[in-house]
Amino acid sequence: MNNSRRWWALGALVVCLLTLGLDGTILNVALPTLAEDLGAGTSQLQWVVDAYILVFAGLLLPLGALGDRLGRRRVLLAGLAVFLVSSLVAAWTTQVNGLIVARAFMGLGSAIMTPMAMATLPVIFPPAERARAISVMAAAMGVGVPLGPILGGWLLDHFWWGSVFLVNVPVALIGMAAALAFIPESRNPHARPADLLGGVLSTAGLVAVVYGVIEAPRRGWGDGVVVAALAVGLVLLLAFGLWERRYPYPMIDLGLFGRPRFLWGTTAATIGTFALFGLLFTLPQYLQSVQGHDAFATGVRLLPMMGGLILGAGGADRIVARIGTKIPVTVGLAVIGAGLVLGATTGPEDGYRLTATWLAVVGFGVGLSLAPSMDAVLGELPPDDTGAGTALTMTLRQVGGALGIALLGSVLADSYRSRLDVGTLPPDAAHAARESVAGAVTLAARTHAPGLLESARDAYLHAMSAVLLVCAAIAFAGAVLVALRFPARPDSRPEVAPELATPTVGG
């Protein structure tokens, strides 16, 4: 494949991942409008979000392996088609239950597209160019984060709520056309029996675990449903691991975790995702409820993070070429931690300048660590198994992010409630104020209670600082582990190790 076509192919993949990045944040802006126009309750709104997450996390592994078997471009096109059609259905549905089903199919499309987009990179780019391509992909994923609320806010100001889903349609069409024109077909040429039981065990186990993690902040970690879901999920995943070791044609090669660059590259990427999710979970509420910005202005104020991420990812490949992977990943995680510590110092009187500074620092650290980590992971995968291997890494990142939001949500809620002074509010009003800072701010405005407003904002700042410090501690711990265990460069063995040279993907 000539050099020009490779980079046009990369453009097609960037379009795919940009679509997913947008979709991950644009919906949050539309939830209040959905509640009003469709008459959706809190539980239904939660399922509009969670239906996507459950299907996406549960099907990443088997669908990544399916791409290796059937052809990565073919499966990528199928994923884009599913995403396009389900986006159209979501935009025009008039019932909230129909929207939930459409969102589940959007999760299916994303679970197909995401591993295929990354798995295609080692096929079309040689190792010398792969790091630059991954840097571009990492930047594309980062760009979608702040663009979601910016674009969503603008659309809701000018059109109806369904327009936030129609954004996906032209982008998906462009991605399909570009994939057909520029991405070559690739697959595992050694067909093996499909690992059907492995697919069922992994899907059921991941869905159960992610469901338990999603429900934990609402029900409590000791709730019977949460405990049962987590226990069943972990048992199923354990059974999946045992089955993969015994079955002669496993869906994924668990021996990859015995390769330090794959193991620690995946670990570093998961830690970076955990920290980023923690930031994105807490900061929008600060900008909206404490600083008083609307959704559009909140998205604009996230742009420094995007700039830092592009800068960090853009220079990562040149640094890796000179000094290897370990130092940039270690430094990147440490920079993330330092930026989060700076963010934790935010006080009631601090303006946006401090926020913009630490956002840019964290974004730079994410870009500097994520791109080399993913390059190291892809470099360890047998060429025939890139779909399954990439899906494994992305599944761990997705589950880690979901678990991070659940755990950090508990930290945020406990810290906020412990600091909030509800004074002599009636029990119902006090409960509403304790549930969220947005509820407290709304109640304070309605009852003309400046004391409650000040207490709520102070309590949320305290809670946000606690979350950012937890994320910082994990980022610093990750930096230490990477510095100690992550090989700077691939060892002297061939890119495909002898024990991995025979493809083992069957699912």
N, C-alpha and C positions, 0 to 999 in steps of 0.2 A: 504494500500500500504506500503510495507516494506521500511525501511530507505534507503537501497541501491538503490532500484528502483526509489525512489523519486529523489535522486541526479543524477542518470542517466537521468531521465526525465528533470531535470533542465539543464543538458548538452545539450539536444536536443533543448530546448528553447533558450539557450545561442547562439547556432549555428544560429538559425533563426534571432535573433536580431543583431548578429555580421554581418550577411549578409546585413541587412538593413543599419547598420552603415557604412559599406564599400561603399555601393552603393550611399550613400548620399554625399560622398566626392571624390570618385574615378573618377566620370564623369568630374568633373571640370578640371582635368589634361588633359583629352582627347579633350576638346572643340576646341583648336586651330588646332589639327590634323583633327578633324571632318570637320572644316571649309575648310581645304585644300583638303581633299580626297573626300568629298561629295559635294563640292561647296556650302556649306551652308552659307547663309548670317547671319547677326547679329540677325535679327528677328527670323529666323528659329532655330538658336542655342538657343535663349531664350525659344522657345517653346519646344525644346528637354528637357530642365530643367523644365519648367512650366507645361507641360502636366502631368508629374509625380506628382507635388505638388498639382495641382487642383483636380485630381482624388483621390489622397490619402486623402487630407483634407475633400473633399466633401462626401466620402463614409465611413469614419471611424465610424460614429454613427450608420447608419443602419446595417452595416456589423457586428459591435460589438454585436448588439442585435440579429442578425441572428444566431450568434454562440451559444448564450444562447438557442435558439429555436431548432436548428438542431443538435447540438452537437459540442462542442468546438474542440475536436481532429479532427473530420471530416472536419470542416470548416478550421482549421489550415492546414490540408493536402491539401485541395483545394487551399488555398492561396499559399502554397509552389509550387504546380503544375503550377498555373498561372504565378507565378514569374519565375519559371524555363523555361517554354515555351517561355514567352515573352523575357527573356534574350537571349535565342537562336536566336529568330527572330531578336532582336536588334543587335546581334553580326554579323549576316550574311546579313543584309539588304544592298542594294546598293543605296537606295534612302533616302533622308533626311526625306521626309514625312512618309515613312515606319518606320523610326526610331522614329519619334514623336508618331506614333500610338503604337509602341512597348513600348515606355516609359509610355504611358498612361496605358497600361495593366500591366506594372510593378508597377505603382501606385496602381492599383486595387489589385494586389497580396499583396502589402505591407499593404494596408488598411484592408485586411483580416487577415494577419499574426500578425500585431502588437498588436491589442487588445486581440487576442486569446492567444498569448504568455503570456501576463501579467495576463489575466483572469484565466489561468490555475493554477497559483501559489496558490491562496487560496484553490483550490480544492485538490491539492496534498500535501500541506504543512500545518501543524497545526500552530496556531499563534506563538508558541514559536520558530519555525524554519523559519517562513515566512520572518522575517526581514533579516536573513542571505541570504536567497535565493534572495531577492530583491537587496541586496548589490551586489551579484554576477551578477545579470542582469544589474544593473546600470554600473558596471565595464565593462561588455561586450559591452554595447552601447558606452561607452567612448573609448574603444580600437579601434573601427572601425573608429573613426574620423581621427587620424593621420595615421592609416594603409592604408586608402584610397589613399592619394597622394603618399605614399611610394610605395605601390604595383602598383598603376597606372603608376607612373614614370618608374618603372622597366619594366613593361610589354610593354610600348610604346617604350622603348629603344631596346627591343628584338623582339617584334611582331607587329601586326597591331592593329589599334584602336579597332576593335571588341573584342580583348582579354580582355578588361576591363569589358565586360559583361559576358564573359565565366567564370570568377571567380565565378559567382553566381551558376553555374551549379553543380559542385561537392558539394558545401556547401548545396545547396537545396536538393540534393539527400541524403546526410548524414542526414540532418534534417528530411526528410520524413521517412527514415529508423528508425531513433532513436525515432521519434514520434510514429510510429507503434509499436515499441518494448516496449517502456517504459511509454508513456503517456496514462493514462486511459481515456475512453470516459466520458464526463459529459455534462449535459444539464439541462435546466429548465424542470422538469417533469410535470409542470402544463401548458399545451398548451393553449394559448390565441389567439384570432383573431389577425392577423398581422396588425400593424399600418402603412398601406400603405401611407396614406396622410402625416403622420408625417415623414416618410422616404423621400417622395418627397420634402416636405417643407424644411427639414433640409439640404438635399443634394443641392437643388437649391440655398438656402440661403448662405450656406458655400462656394459654388463654386463662386457665385457672389461677396461675400465679399473678398475672397482670390484673385480673378481676379482683383478687384479694387485695392487691396493692392499691387499686383505684378506690375500693370501698372503705379501706382502713381509715382515712381521714374523716369520713362521714359517720361510720358506725363505731369506730374505735378499734384498736388493735386486738383487744380481747374479745370482740364480738364473735359469736359462734359461726356466723356465715364467713367472716374474714378468716378465722382460724381454719375452718374446714376447707375453704378454697385454697389457702396457702399450703396446707398439709397435703391435699390431694394433688395439687400442682407439683409440689416437690417430689412426691412419690412417683408420679408419672414421668417426671424428668429424670429421676434416678433410674427408673425402668428403661427409659430411652437410652441413657448412657450405657447401661449394661447390655442392652440389645445391640447397640452399635458396635460394641466390642466383640460380640459373638457372631453377628451376622456376616457372612462372607462378602456381601456387597452393600456396605453401609451407605447411608445417605450422606454423611459427612465423616471425615477422617479425624477422629478425636486425637490421633497422634500429633496433629498440628500443635496442640498445647505443649508438646514436648520440645518444640522449637522456640528458643528464647525470643527471637525477633517477632514471631507471630504472637506469642503470649504477652510480652510486654508492650508491643505495639497496640494490641487490643486493649490491654489494661490502661495504657496512657490515654487512648482515644475515649474509653469509657469514663475515666476520671474527668477529662476535659468536658465531655458531654454533661456529666453530673453537675459540674460547676456552672456551666452555661445555663442549664435548665433551672438551677437554683436562682441565678440572677434574673432570668426572664420570668420566673414565677413571682418574684417579690418586687422588682423595680417598676413594672407598669402600675401596680397599685399605689406605689409611692408617688409616681408622677401624676396619677389621676386624683387620688383621694387626699394626698398630703399637699401636693403642689397645685392641684386644681386644674390640670390640663385635660382636654378632651382626647379621644382616641387618636385622632389625626395628629395632634401636637405631640402626643406620647410617642407615636411612631417616628416622627421627625427627630425627637430627642434621643432615639436609639441609634441614630446614624453614626455617631462617633465610634460605636462598637463595630459597625460594619467597616468603617474606614481602617480601624486598627487591625481587624481580621484580614482584610485585603492586603494591607502592608506586611503583616506577619507571614501570611501564606505566600505572598509574592516573592519574598526573599528566601524562603525556607529551602527551596531546591538548590540554590547556589551555595548556601551554607552547608547542606548535607554533602554536596559534591566535594567540598574541601575538607571537612572535619568529621563526617559521618553523622549518624542519626542521634546518638546518645545526647550530645551537648545541646542541640537545639530543642529536643523534646524536654530535657531536664529544665533548661532555662525557661522554655515556654510555660511549663507547669508552675514553676516558681514565680514567673511574672503574673500568671493568673492569680496565684495566691496573694501576691503583693497588691495587685489591683483590688481584690476583694477586701483585703484589710483596710486599704484606703477608703473604699466605699463604706465600710463599717464605721468609720469616724464621722459620717454625715450627721450634722446637727440640725436643729429646727431653723436656724438662721442661715444655713448654707444655701447658696444659690446653685444654678445649673452648672456653673463653671467647674465646680468640684465633681459633679456627676459626670459631665462630659469627659473629664480627665481620666477618672478611674474606669469608665466604660471603654475608652480608647485603649487603656493599658490592658484590660482583660481581653478585649478583642484581639490585640496584638499577640498576647500569650496563647490564645486559642489557635490562631492561624499558624503561629510558629511551632506549636506542638502537634496539632492535628494532622497537617499535611505530611510531615515526615513519618508519623505513626502509621498512617494508612498506607504510605508507600512501602514501609517495612512489612506490613501485613501482606500486601499484594505480592511483594517480592518473594514471599515464602510459599505461595500457593502454586500447586501444579497447574500448568496451563489448562488442562482439561477440566479442572475442578474449581475454577475461579468463582463461579456462581455460588456454589455451596459454601466455599470458604468465606467469601464476602458476606453472604447472608448470615453466617455464624457470628462474625464480628459485629454486624449491624444489629442482630438480634440482642446480643449482649449489651450494646450501647442503648438500644431502645428500652430493654428491661431495666438497665441501670438508671436511665433517665426517669422512667416511671416510678421506680422505687425511690429515687432521689426526691421527686416532687412529693410523694406521699410522706416520707420521713421529714423533709424540710417543711412540708405543710403542717405537720404536727408541732415542730419546733416553733414555727411562726405563730400558730394559733395559741399555744401555751404561753409563749412570751408576751404576746399581745394581751391576752386576757389577764395575765398576772399583773400587768402594768396599768390597765385601763381602770379609771375611777368613774363608776356610773352614778355615784352620789345617791340621790333619793329617787331615782327613776323607778317607775312601776316595773314589776317583774317582766312583763312582756317586752317593754321597751329596753330594759336592761339586757335581756336575752338577745334582742336584735342588734344592740350595740356591740355585744361581745362576739357575735357571729362573724363580723367583718368590719374593717375600717370604713368601707363604703357605706354599710348600714349605719354606723355611728355618725358619719358625716351627714348623711341624709336626715337622720333623726335630729341632729343638732341644728340643722338649718330649719327644719319644720317646727321645732320647739323653741327656737331662738335661745339656745343654750351654748354660749361661747365657751364655758368651762368644759363641757363635754367634747366640743370640737378640739380644743387644745389638748385635752387628755388623750383623745383618740389618736391624734397625729403624733404626739409624743410616744404613745404606746406602740404605734406602728413602726416608728423609727427605731425604737428599742428592739422590736421583734425582727425587723429587717437586718439590723446589725448582727443579731444572734445568728440568723441564717447565713449571712455572708461570711461570718467567722467560721462556721462549720464547714462551708464550702472551701474556704481558704485553707483550713487545717487539712482537709482531704487532698487538696491540690499540692500542698507542701509535702505531705506524706508520699504522694505519688512521685513527686520530683526526687525525693530521696531514694525510693525503690528503683526508679528508672536509672538513676545515677549508679546504683550498685549492681543492677542486673541486666540492663538493656545493652546488648552488643552494639558497638558503634557502627559496624559494617557487617554484611553477610560474611559467613565463614568461607573457607577456601573450597567448599564443596560446590558442585554445579548448582545452577539456579534451581533445578528440580532435583532434589536429593534422590539417591537410588531407591530408598525405601518408599518414596512417594511417586516414583516415575510411572508406575502402573496405575492408571486412573481407578478410583474406587467408588466413584459416584454412581449411584443407581437410582436415586429418587427423583 
